[in-house]
């Protein structure tokens, strides 16, 4: 419902307020975020909007747009792999160069902790994840969601779970799993909870614990079906 309403607002603004670029950009961001949260990180609409904002800022080259560029790249990063883009690590490095606050650094730690994990660089990935987890503990909830609508403290712990398993530290993997699940439940964010449940299930599956893997996967699948998250289904 939010997505449809925001799309209508954006269409009206583009027709009746073409001379108000700040309003149009704010609505583009709103539609893009709603797209990725309602359609999953594979949303083509969300990816296209974040990409168009980033390209527009690149073309204008104004330093005052750095804040919006960071936001656009953050969204582009989240949807990239689902659009068969392999630029995640490069986007993470771009974000790192733009990060000038602890909140932005948290987004950097998520992005690079994520991409380095998928590149098999587990030790370097864990370093970013540990830094991000520490930053998340010191930041209020609104800061942890400033550059992404999910709580980045939850998402970082999800990656920590599987990273620790690959590094042979099952004890720390279980600690990260408990922390991530508790934080997601506390925040009441079903999308973030699906995220961490998927990684906890993957960790148990990798550890040949079929019962625990199934328990967490079934909970995540139930949530994904209830709230309509196709990616997590």
C-alpha positions as CSV (number, residue, x, y, z in Angstrom):
1,X,0.0,0.0,0.0
2,X,2.8,2.4,0.9
3,X,4.6,1.6,-2.4
4,X,1.5,2.3,-4.5
5,X,0.8,5.6,-2.7
6,X,4.4,6.8,-3.1
7,X,4.4,5.9,-6.8
8,X,1.3,8.0,-7.2
9,X,2.9,10.9,-5.3
10,X,6.0,10.6,-7.5
11,X,4.0,10.6,-10.7
12,X,2.0,13.7,-9.5
13,X,5.2,15.5,-8.5
14,X,6.9,14.8,-11.9
15,X,3.8,16.2,-13.7
16,X,2.9,19.2,-11.5
17,X,6.2,20.0,-9.7
18,X,8.9,19.5,-12.2
19,X,10.6,22.6,-11.0
20,X,11.0,21.2,-7.5
21,X,13.9,18.7,-7.9
22,X,14.4,18.2,-4.1
23,X,10.8,17.0,-3.8
24,X,11.1,14.7,-6.7
25,X,14.4,13.2,-5.4
26,X,12.9,12.7,-1.9
27,X,10.0,10.8,-3.5
28,X,12.3,8.8,-5.6
29,X,14.2,7.7,-2.5
30,X,10.9,6.8,-0.8
31,X,9.7,4.7,-3.7
32,X,13.0,3.0,-4.1
33,X,13.2,2.0,-0.4
34,X,9.6,0.9,-0.3
35,X,10.3,-1.2,-3.5
36,X,13.2,-3.1,-2.0
37,X,11.4,-3.8,1.3
38,X,8.1,-4.9,-0.2
39,X,9.5,-6.7,-3.3
40,X,12.8,-7.9,-1.8
41,X,16.3,-6.9,-2.6
42,X,15.7,-8.2,-6.1
43,X,13.3,-5.3,-6.9
44,X,14.1,-4.1,-10.4
45,X,12.2,-0.9,-9.7
46,X,14.2,-0.1,-6.6
47,X,17.5,-0.7,-8.3
48,X,16.6,1.4,-11.3
49,X,15.6,4.4,-9.1
50,X,18.7,4.2,-7.0
51,X,20.8,3.9,-10.1
52,X,19.1,6.9,-11.8
53,X,19.7,9.1,-8.7
54,X,23.4,8.1,-8.6
55,X,23.8,8.8,-12.3
56,X,22.2,12.2,-12.1
57,X,24.4,13.2,-9.2
58,X,27.5,11.9,-11.0
59,X,26.6,14.0,-14.1
60,X,26.2,17.2,-12.0
61,X,29.3,16.6,-9.9
62,X,28.2,18.9,-7.0
63,X,29.9,18.3,-3.6
64,X,26.6,19.2,-1.8
65,X,25.1,16.1,-3.3
66,X,27.5,13.7,-1.5
67,X,24.9,12.9,1.2
68,X,22.3,11.9,-1.5
69,X,25.0,10.0,-3.4
70,X,25.9,8.0,-0.3
71,X,22.2,7.1,0.2
72,X,21.8,6.2,-3.5
73,X,24.9,4.0,-3.6
74,X,23.7,2.3,-0.4
75,X,20.5,1.4,-2.0
76,X,22.2,0.4,-5.3
77,X,24.5,-1.9,-3.3
78,X,21.6,-3.7,-1.6
79,X,19.9,-4.5,-4.9
80,X,22.9,-5.1,-7.1
81,X,23.5,-8.8,-6.8
82,X,19.9,-9.6,-7.5
83,X,20.2,-7.6,-10.8
84,X,23.2,-9.7,-11.7
85,X,25.5,-6.7,-11.0
86,X,29.0,-7.8,-9.7
87,X,30.0,-4.3,-8.6
88,X,29.2,-4.8,-4.9
89,X,32.8,-4.6,-3.8
90,X,33.5,-1.6,-5.9
91,X,30.4,0.2,-4.6
92,X,31.5,-0.7,-1.0
93,X,34.9,1.0,-1.7
94,X,33.1,4.1,-3.1
95,X,31.0,4.2,0.1
96,X,34.1,3.9,2.2
97,X,35.6,7.0,0.5
98,X,32.5,9.0,1.2
99,X,32.0,7.9,4.8
100,X,32.5,10.9,7.1
101,X,30.5,9.8,10.2
102,X,30.0,6.7,12.4
103,X,26.6,6.1,10.8
104,X,28.0,6.1,7.3
105,X,30.9,3.9,8.5
106,X,28.3,1.4,9.8
107,X,26.9,1.1,6.2
108,X,30.5,0.7,4.9
109,X,31.1,-2.1,7.4
110,X,28.0,-3.9,6.3
111,X,28.7,-3.5,2.6
112,X,32.4,-4.6,2.7
113,X,31.7,-7.3,5.3
114,X,29.1,-8.7,3.0
115,X,31.0,-8.4,-0.3
116,X,34.3,-9.7,1.1
117,X,32.4,-12.7,2.6
118,X,31.1,-13.7,-0.8
119,X,34.6,-13.2,-2.2
120,X,35.8,-15.8,0.3
121,X,38.0,-13.2,2.2
122,X,36.6,-14.3,5.5
123,X,39.2,-12.7,7.8
124,X,38.9,-9.3,6.2
125,X,35.2,-9.6,6.1
126,X,35.1,-10.5,9.8
127,X,37.1,-7.4,10.7
128,X,34.6,-5.1,9.0
129,X,31.7,-7.1,10.6
130,X,33.2,-6.8,14.1
131,X,33.8,-3.0,13.6
132,X,30.2,-2.7,12.4
133,X,28.8,-4.6,15.3
134,X,30.7,-2.4,17.7
135,X,29.4,0.8,15.9
136,X,25.8,-0.5,16.0
137,X,26.0,-1.0,19.7
138,X,26.9,2.7,20.2
139,X,24.3,4.1,17.7
140,X,20.6,4.5,18.3
141,X,18.1,2.6,16.2
142,X,17.3,5.6,14.0
143,X,21.0,5.9,13.0
144,X,21.3,2.2,12.4
145,X,18.5,2.5,9.8
146,X,19.5,5.9,8.3
147,X,21.1,4.6,5.1
148,X,19.0,1.4,4.9
149,X,15.5,0.7,6.2
150,X,16.6,-2.6,7.9
151,X,18.6,-2.4,11.1
152,X,22.2,-2.7,9.9
153,X,23.2,-4.0,13.4
154,X,21.0,-7.1,12.7
155,X,22.3,-7.6,9.2
156,X,25.9,-7.4,10.1
157,X,25.4,-10.0,12.8
158,X,23.7,-12.2,10.3
159,X,26.9,-12.2,8.2
160,X,29.0,-12.7,11.3
161,X,27.2,-16.0,11.9
162,X,28.3,-17.7,8.7
163,X,31.7,-16.0,8.5
164,X,32.6,-17.3,12.0
165,X,31.6,-20.8,10.9
166,X,33.8,-20.7,7.8
167,X,36.7,-19.6,10.1
168,X,36.0,-22.5,12.4
169,X,34.7,-20.6,15.3
170,X,31.3,-22.2,16.0
171,X,31.1,-20.8,19.5
172,X,31.3,-17.2,18.2
173,X,28.9,-18.0,15.4
174,X,26.3,-19.1,17.9
175,X,26.9,-15.9,20.0
176,X,26.3,-13.8,16.8
177,X,23.2,-15.8,16.0
178,X,21.7,-15.2,19.4
179,X,22.6,-11.5,19.3
180,X,21.2,-11.0,15.8
181,X,18.0,-12.9,16.4
182,X,17.4,-11.0,19.7
183,X,18.0,-7.6,18.1
184,X,15.7,-8.4,15.2
185,X,12.9,-9.6,17.5
186,X,13.4,-6.6,19.8
187,X,13.1,-4.2,16.8
188,X,10.0,-5.9,15.5
189,X,11.3,-5.9,11.9
190,X,10.1,-9.0,10.0
191,X,12.3,-8.3,7.0
192,X,15.5,-8.0,9.1
193,X,14.4,-11.1,11.0
194,X,14.1,-13.1,7.8
195,X,17.6,-12.0,6.9
196,X,19.2,-13.2,10.0
197,X,17.1,-16.4,10.1
198,X,18.4,-17.3,6.6
199,X,22.0,-17.0,7.7
200,X,21.5,-18.8,11.0
201,X,19.8,-21.6,9.0
202,X,22.7,-21.7,6.5
203,X,25.2,-21.8,9.4
204,X,23.5,-24.9,10.9
205,X,23.1,-26.5,7.5
206,X,26.8,-26.1,6.9
207,X,27.4,-27.6,10.3
208,X,25.3,-30.7,9.4
209,X,22.7,-29.8,12.1
210,X,19.6,-30.5,10.0
211,X,17.2,-30.1,12.9
212,X,18.4,-26.5,13.8
213,X,18.6,-25.6,10.1
214,X,15.0,-26.6,9.5
215,X,13.7,-24.9,12.6
216,X,15.2,-21.5,11.6
217,X,14.4,-21.9,7.9
218,X,10.7,-22.8,8.7
219,X,10.3,-19.7,10.9
220,X,11.9,-17.5,8.2
221,X,9.7,-19.1,5.4
222,X,6.6,-18.5,7.5
223,X,7.4,-14.8,8.0
224,X,8.3,-14.4,4.3
225,X,5.0,-15.9,3.2
226,X,3.0,-13.8,5.8
227,X,4.6,-10.5,4.8
228,X,5.1,-11.3,1.1
229,X,8.9,-11.3,0.8
230,X,9.6,-13.3,-2.4
231,X,13.4,-13.2,-2.0
232,X,13.3,-14.8,1.4
233,X,10.7,-17.4,0.3
